[in-house]
Amino acid sequence: MNQRDYERKYLPEFVYGGIDGAVTTFAVVSGVVGASLSPSIALILGFANLFGDGFSMAMSNYLSNISKEELKKKQDHTAKKKALATFFSFIIIGFIPLLSFVLALITKSPFLVKNQFILSLSFTALAFIFVGWLKGDIVGKNKMKSAIETLLIGGIAAAVAYFTGYFINSLIR
């Protein structure tokens, strides 16, 4: 199997895991910021989401692929690889929204502490663009259109989470 075939074989898992990892983690961060909660809560909930949801997605992917393969009477070797591709993509891309919060916590840099959310938003937008661009490149579609589409989907999800956090916080206070 050449490199291009390998990329195509695991592209759906990479795209699905990467986008969902970034969307759900940034949704947690956005909800926390929208609710005016502490950055430490963003880190706690963000990492809980990152690993809990990442594991859940990988296992769901595995079981889904096993089911398909059982119907086709195949072995589960490919399903395991696809589950791992989903998990690692989710963790790696999904960590990006937390990066500025982690760096702010570690370095105590006033700039990072003050701009955690803006940096998280910027890094996450770049992650969406990267995943969309890569998807477009591998499938031979318009890379810019694919990148913008991915960015818009992620941005809408983040806006929904932010305003949900803001709204729930306004009900509680």
C-alpha positions, -999 to 999 in steps of 0.1 A, spaced: 0 0 0 15 33 -10 14 65 12 -15 80 -7 -37 48 -3 -28 47 34 -38 84 38 -71 77 21 -78 46 41 -76 64 75 -87 99 63 -123 95 76 -111 86 110 -86 115 111 -111 140 99 -139 127 122 -116 124 152 -98 157 146 -128 178 140 -148 163 168 -118 166 192 -114 202 184 -151 210 183 -160 193 216 -130 205 235 -134 241 223 -171 238 230 -162 230 266 -137 260 267 -163 283 251 -190 272 275 -168 278 305 -158 313 292 -194 321 283 -204 312 318 -176 334 332 -160 305 351 -124 300 361 -97 290 335 -90 260 359 -125 247 352 -118 250 315 -87 228 320 -105 202 342 -135 199 319 -114 202 288 -91 173 297 -120 152 310 -137 157 277 -105 152 257 -98 117 272 -133 106 280 -148 115 247 -117 105 228 -119 70 243 -156 68 237 -152 78 200 -124 53 195 -144 25 210 -176 35 191 -155 35 159 -141 1 168 -175 -14 175 -189 1 144 -161 -12 122 -163 -46 139 -200 -47 131 -194 -39 95 -166 -65 92 -186 -92 110 -213 -86 84 -186 -90 57 -170 -119 76 -137 -102 80 -112 -99 109 -110 -70 133 -75 -59 124 -86 -29 103 -112 -19 129 -85 -16 156 -64 6 134 -93 28 125 -102 31 162 -67 41 170 -66 67 142 -98 82 156 -85 82 191 -51 98 183 -66 123 160 -92 133 186 -65 136 213 -39 155 192 -62 179 174 -86 181 204 -57 192 227 -52 224 206 -81 243 223 -65 236 257 -29 246 247 -31 282 256 -47 274 290 -20 248 297 8 273 287 -8 300 308 -9 277 338 27 265 333 44 298 324 22 323 344 28 347 315 5 377 319 0 378 282 -11 342 281 -32 345 312 -50 375 298 -55 361 263 -61 324 270 -95 323 252 -85 344 222 -54 322 217 -75 291 221 -100 304 196 -71 312 172 -53 279 176 -86 260 172 -95 279 140 -61 270 126 -67 234 135 -100 234 117 -84 250 87 -56 224 88 -79 194 90 -102 208 63 -72 216 40 -57 181 45 -91 165 38 -95 185 6 -59 177 -5 -62 139 1 -96 136 -16 -87 159 -45 -113 185 -37 -108 223 -34 -86 227 -4 -97 262 5 -134 253 3 -129 223 24 -109 243 50 -135 271 52 -163 245 55 -146 228 84 -139 262 100 -175 272 97 -189 240 112 -165 242 141 -172 279 146 -209 274 148 -205 246 173 -183 269 194 -207 298 192 -236 275 203 -215 263 233 -204 298 243 -239 312 242 -253 282 260 -228 287 288 -236 324 289 -274 318 290 -272 291 317 -250 313 338 -274 342 335 -302 319 347 -282 308 377 -270 342 389 
